[in-house]
């Protein structure tokens, strides 16, 4: 609940990828061994489909994740994890 209230959506998406990878592992190509629709991912992180779709595209363009249809692989864990530490709180 704390993450829904304080973490930016990009951080929640990144955290979801790490949690899914930890729970289900990765296949031989490095993709998370679990497929999740964009709508299900949006529900999981408490965001709209459109926002999650945009963030996934941004993360892919920044080469932090790799996409193959519904399959997702974490390509740069060090940079991706930085998003999980950012919050929406104002100073």
Backbone as CSV, one residue per row, in Angstrom:
resi,resn,N_x,N_y,N_z,CA_x,CA_y,CA_z,C_x,C_y,C_z
1,UNK,0.829,-1.194,0.000,0.000,0.000,0.000,0.868,1.252,0.000
2,UNK,1.989,1.209,0.719,2.880,2.364,0.762,3.354,2.704,-0.640
3,UNK,3.691,1.677,-1.429,4.176,1.906,-2.779,3.108,2.557,-3.653
4,UNK,1.864,2.146,-3.515,0.798,2.754,-4.306,0.638,4.226,-3.982
5,UNK,0.859,4.584,-2.728,0.653,5.969,-2.309,1.849,6.860,-2.613
6,UNK,3.059,6.322,-2.562,4.232,7.183,-2.634,5.156,6.951,-3.822
7,UNK,5.202,5.766,-4.361,6.143,5.473,-5.435,5.568,5.901,-6.780
8,UNK,6.434,6.440,-7.636,6.011,6.803,-8.980,5.622,5.537,-9.740
9,UNK,4.782,5.694,-10.753,4.290,4.538,-11.501,5.446,3.776,-12.147
10,UNK,6.430,4.484,-12.665,7.564,3.805,-13.294,8.269,2.909,-12.279
11,UNK,8.377,3.361,-11.054,8.982,2.563,-9.999,8.148,1.349,-9.644
12,UNK,6.820,1.518,-9.633,5.939,0.385,-9.335,6.006,-0.661,-10.442
13,UNK,6.103,-0.208,-11.688,6.236,-1.145,-12.809,7.561,-1.892,-12.693
14,UNK,8.628,-1.158,-12.423,9.943,-1.795,-12.265,9.918,-2.804,-11.131
15,UNK,9.330,-2.430,-10.017,9.245,-3.330,-8.869,8.438,-4.580,-9.214
16,UNK,7.379,-4.417,-9.996,6.581,-5.570,-10.418,7.416,-6.515,-11.271
17,UNK,8.246,-5.968,-12.172,9.108,-6.811,-13.002,10.080,-7.615,-12.140
18,UNK,10.683,-6.957,-11.155,11.614,-7.660,-10.268,10.898,-8.744,-9.464
19,UNK,9.696,-8.434,-8.972,8.941,-9.412,-8.180,8.547,-10.617,-9.039
20,UNK,8.101,-10.367,-10.267,7.719,-11.464,-11.161,8.932,-12.315,-11.521
21,UNK,10.055,-11.661,-11.776,11.268,-12.401,-12.108,11.722,-13.259,-10.936
22,UNK,11.638,-12.698,-9.734,12.056,-13.452,-8.550,11.132,-14.643,-8.307
23,UNK,9.835,-14.434,-8.500,8.859,-15.491,-8.217,8.866,-16.601,-9.278
24,UNK,8.974,-16.210,-10.560,8.810,-17.185,-11.636,10.101,-17.528,-12.376
25,UNK,11.169,-16.774,-12.140,12.430,-17.040,-12.809,12.422,-16.557,-14.253
26,UNK,13.456,-16.941,-14.993,13.579,-16.549,-16.395,13.796,-17.781,-17.255
27,UNK,13.417,-17.683,-18.524,13.610,-18.797,-19.450,15.007,-18.701,-20.077
28,UNK,15.300,-19.568,-21.018,16.625,-19.639,-21.626,17.023,-18.341,-22.339
29,UNK,16.032,-17.591,-22.826,16.316,-16.329,-23.523,16.407,-15.145,-22.563
30,UNK,16.164,-15.383,-21.275,16.257,-14.315,-20.287,14.948,-13.600,-20.001
31,UNK,13.853,-14.056,-20.616,12.550,-13.438,-20.381,11.919,-14.000,-19.118
32,UNK,11.171,-13.165,-18.424,10.470,-13.607,-17.223,9.583,-14.781,-17.597
33,UNK,9.632,-15.830,-16.823,8.933,-17.076,-17.117,7.447,-16.992,-16.769
34,UNK,6.838,-15.869,-17.117,5.428,-15.624,-16.829,4.980,-14.495,-17.731
35,UNK,3.878,-14.694,-18.440,3.374,-13.613,-19.285,2.194,-12.939,-18.589
36,UNK,2.158,-11.638,-18.727,1.150,-10.826,-18.066,0.694,-9.775,-19.063
37,UNK,-0.602,-9.642,-19.238,-1.092,-8.622,-20.159,-0.801,-7.236,-19.597
38,UNK,-0.769,-6.262,-20.463,-0.541,-4.878,-20.020,-1.648,-4.445,-19.061
39,UNK,-2.873,-4.896,-19.322,-4.000,-4.540,-18.448,-3.832,-5.165,-17.064
40,UNK,-3.403,-6.418,-17.014,-3.163,-7.071,-15.721,-2.022,-6.398,-14.970
41,UNK,-0.983,-6.007,-15.699,0.130,-5.298,-15.078,-0.344,-3.952,-14.528
42,UNK,-1.189,-3.269,-15.275,-1.741,-1.986,-14.815,-2.532,-2.185,-13.526
43,UNK,-3.328,-3.219,-13.465,-4.086,-3.512,-12.248,-3.162,-3.843,-11.091
44,UNK,-2.104,-4.578,-11.373,-1.147,-4.966,-10.342,-0.463,-3.752,-9.716
45,UNK,-0.132,-2.760,-10.531,0.611,-1.597,-10.024,-0.298,-0.408,-9.703
46,UNK,-1.596,-0.537,-9.938,-2.522,0.540,-9.609,-2.423,1.729,-10.538
47,UNK,-2.355,1.458,-11.837,-2.248,2.523,-12.835,-3.171,2.198,-14.004
48,UNK,-3.317,3.145,-14.913,-4.139,2.903,-16.091,-3.345,2.115,-17.128
49,UNK,-4.057,1.459,-18.022,-3.434,0.709,-19.106,-2.541,1.632,-19.929
50,UNK,-3.051,2.811,-20.250,-2.326,3.756,-21.092,-0.992,4.162,-20.457
51,UNK,-1.016,4.424,-19.156,0.206,4.817,-18.451,1.222,3.684,-18.460
52,UNK,0.774,2.477,-18.172,1.677,1.318,-18.154,2.226,1.064,-19.554
53,UNK,1.394,1.179,-20.569,1.836,0.987,-21.952,2.937,1.995,-22.299
54,UNK,2.747,3.251,-21.916,3.731,4.304,-22.183,5.040,4.023,-21.440
55,UNK,4.933,3.628,-20.184,6.129,3.368,-19.385,6.904,2.172,-19.927
56,UNK,6.206,1.125,-20.317,6.886,-0.037,-20.902,7.630,0.368,-22.167
57,UNK,7.008,1.195,-22.993,7.683,1.665,-24.203,8.907,2.510,-23.865
58,UNK,8.796,3.379,-22.864,9.938,4.193,-22.434,11.082,3.311,-21.938
59,UNK,10.756,2.344,-21.092,11.779,1.453,-20.546,12.449,0.641,-21.649
60,UNK,11.685,0.254,-22.648,12.232,-0.491,-23.780,13.153,0.404,-24.610
61,UNK,12.733,1.632,-24.891,13.556,2.564,-25.671,14.850,2.910,-24.938
62,UNK,14.786,2.966,-23.603,15.978,3.239,-22.797,16.828,1.985,-22.609
63,UNK,16.397,0.879,-23.201,17.072,-0.423,-23.158,17.242,-0.938,-21.737
64,UNK,16.252,-0.653,-20.885,16.247,-1.184,-19.520,15.512,-2.515,-19.471
65,UNK,14.600,-2.725,-20.423,13.908,-4.003,-20.576,13.937,-4.383,-22.058
66,UNK,13.732,-5.680,-22.314,13.579,-6.178,-23.683,12.190,-6.750,-23.815
67,UNK,11.573,-6.548,-24.973,10.226,-7.042,-25.226,10.221,-8.000,-26.403
68,UNK,9.372,-9.010,-26.292,9.099,-9.925,-27.390,7.649,-10.333,-27.244
69,UNK,6.761,-9.587,-27.862,5.325,-9.806,-27.664,4.955,-9.463,-26.229
70,UNK,4.390,-10.435,-25.513,4.040,-10.223,-24.102,5.179,-10.595,-23.159
71,UNK,6.271,-11.087,-23.715,7.414,-11.481,-22.899,8.279,-10.270,-22.578
72,UNK,8.743,-10.218,-21.335,9.559,-9.100,-20.864,10.806,-9.644,-20.189
73,UNK,11.944,-9.034,-20.504,13.212,-9.377,-19.855,13.813,-8.105,-19.283
74,UNK,14.379,-8.209,-18.107,15.090,-7.081,-17.511,16.472,-7.044,-18.153
75,UNK,16.783,-5.948,-18.841,18.050,-5.836,-19.557,19.102,-5.080,-18.755
76,UNK,18.676,-4.152,-17.908,19.622,-3.372,-17.112,19.045,-3.204,-15.711
77,UNK,19.283,-4.191,-14.871,18.713,-4.207,-13.521,19.217,-3.044,-12.668
78,UNK,20.480,-2.672,-12.839,21.045,-1.597,-12.022,20.321,-0.271,-12.242
79,UNK,20.071,0.069,-13.491,19.363,1.326,-13.773,17.872,1.206,-13.454
80,UNK,17.295,0.042,-13.723,15.870,-0.144,-13.488,15.536,-0.045,-12.001
81,UNK,16.391,-0.558,-11.160,16.112,-0.544,-9.722,16.122,0.876,-9.158
82,UNK,16.778,1.792,-9.819,16.803,3.185,-9.365,15.394,3.780,-9.327
83,UNK,14.527,3.348,-10.202,13.161,3.875,-10.239,12.359,3.455,-9.007
84,UNK,12.753,2.347,-8.381,11.995,1.880,-7.219,12.285,2.710,-5.979
85,UNK,13.281,3.576,-6.043,13.635,4.428,-4.907,13.081,5.839,-5.022
86,UNK,12.435,6.145,-6.151,11.882,7.482,-6.357,10.444,7.527,-5.857
87,UNK,10.075,8.656,-5.255,8.715,8.817,-4.745,8.048,10.028,-5.360
88,UNK,6.733,10.123,-5.198,5.945,11.257,-5.677,5.821,12.360,-4.646
89,UNK,6.431,12.157,-3.482,6.280,13.136,-2.395,6.894,14.459,-2.775
90,UNK,6.197,15.536,-2.448,6.707,16.876,-2.702,7.589,17.289,-1.556
91,UNK,8.606,18.150,-1.826,9.499,18.578,-0.752,8.820,19.423,0.284
